């Protein structure tokens, strides 16, 4: 079985090193997309977080390494995904 690559570019989105730092606008847009989708799925936005509230869980590299990926339509982020591992995963 072979897997076809996507017909749209997927890029790793660097996670800002500080709130409001370089890349913050893109991080914030990706978090809004994520939590808007969750609101649609669960029928409420009561469980959503702001980018500021979510950011600490994305920068705990020692205990929960995370990589964030996005695709864009022109300049807007239209899809996001993330990859997380456990420390010690090979």
Secondary structure as a PSIPRED ss2 file (coil, helix, strand):
# PSIPRED VFORMAT (PSIPRED V4.0)

   1 X C   1.000  0.000  0.000
   2 X C   1.000  0.000  0.000
   3 X C   1.000  0.000  0.000
   4 X C   1.000  0.000  0.000
   5 X C   1.000  0.000  0.000
   6 X C   1.000  0.000  0.000
   7 X C   1.000  0.000  0.000
   8 X C   1.000  0.000  0.000
   9 X C   1.000  0.000  0.000
  10 X C   1.000  0.000  0.000
  11 X E   0.000  0.000  1.000
  12 X E   0.000  0.000  1.000
  13 X E   0.000  0.000  1.000
  14 X C   1.000  0.000  0.000
  15 X C   1.000  0.000  0.000
  16 X C   1.000  0.000  0.000
  17 X C   1.000  0.000  0.000
  18 X C   1.000  0.000  0.000
  19 X C   1.000  0.000  0.000
  20 X C   1.000  0.000  0.000
  21 X C   1.000  0.000  0.000
  22 X C   1.000  0.000  0.000
  23 X C   1.000  0.000  0.000
  24 X H   0.000  1.000  0.000
  25 X H   0.000  1.000  0.000
  26 X H   0.000  1.000  0.000
  27 X H   0.000  1.000  0.000
  28 X H   0.000  1.000  0.000
  29 X H   0.000  1.000  0.000
  30 X H   0.000  1.000  0.000
  31 X H   0.000  1.000  0.000
  32 X H   0.000  1.000  0.000
  33 X H   0.000  1.000  0.000
  34 X H   0.000  1.000  0.000
  35 X H   0.000  1.000  0.000
  36 X H   0.000  1.000  0.000
  37 X H   0.000  1.000  0.000
  38 X H   0.000  1.000  0.000
  39 X H   0.000  1.000  0.000
  40 X H   0.000  1.000  0.000
  41 X H   0.000  1.000  0.000
  42 X H   0.000  1.000  0.000
  43 X C   1.000  0.000  0.000
  44 X C   1.000  0.000  0.000
  45 X C   1.000  0.000  0.000
  46 X C   1.000  0.000  0.000
  47 X C   1.000  0.000  0.000
  48 X C   1.000  0.000  0.000
  49 X C   1.000  0.000  0.000
  50 X C   1.000  0.000  0.000
  51 X H   0.000  1.000  0.000
  52 X H   0.000  1.000  0.000
  53 X H   0.000  1.000  0.000
  54 X H   0.000  1.000  0.000
  55 X H   0.000  1.000  0.000
  56 X H   0.000  1.000  0.000
  57 X H   0.000  1.000  0.000
  58 X H   0.000  1.000  0.000
  59 X C   1.000  0.000  0.000
  60 X C   1.000  0.000  0.000
  61 X C   1.000  0.000  0.000
  62 X C   1.000  0.000  0.000
  63 X C   1.000  0.000  0.000
  64 X C   1.000  0.000  0.000
  65 X C   1.000  0.000  0.000
  66 X E   0.000  0.000  1.000
  67 X E   0.000  0.000  1.000
  68 X E   0.000  0.000  1.000
  69 X E   0.000  0.000  1.000
  70 X E   0.000  0.000  1.000
  71 X E   0.000  0.000  1.000
  72 X E   0.000  0.000  1.000
  73 X E   0.000  0.000  1.000
  74 X C   1.000  0.000  0.000
  75 X C   1.000  0.000  0.000
  76 X E   0.000  0.000  1.000
  77 X E   0.000  0.000  1.000
  78 X E   0.000  0.000  1.000
  79 X E   0.000  0.000  1.000
  80 X E   0.000  0.000  1.000
  81 X E   0.000  0.000  1.000
  82 X E   0.000  0.000  1.000
  83 X E   0.000  0.000  1.000
  84 X E   0.000  0.000  1.000
  85 X C   1.000  0.000  0.000
  86 X C   1.000  0.000  0.000
  87 X C   1.000  0.000  0.000
  88 X C   1.000  0.000  0.000
  89 X C   1.000  0.000  0.000
  90 X C   1.000  0.000  0.000
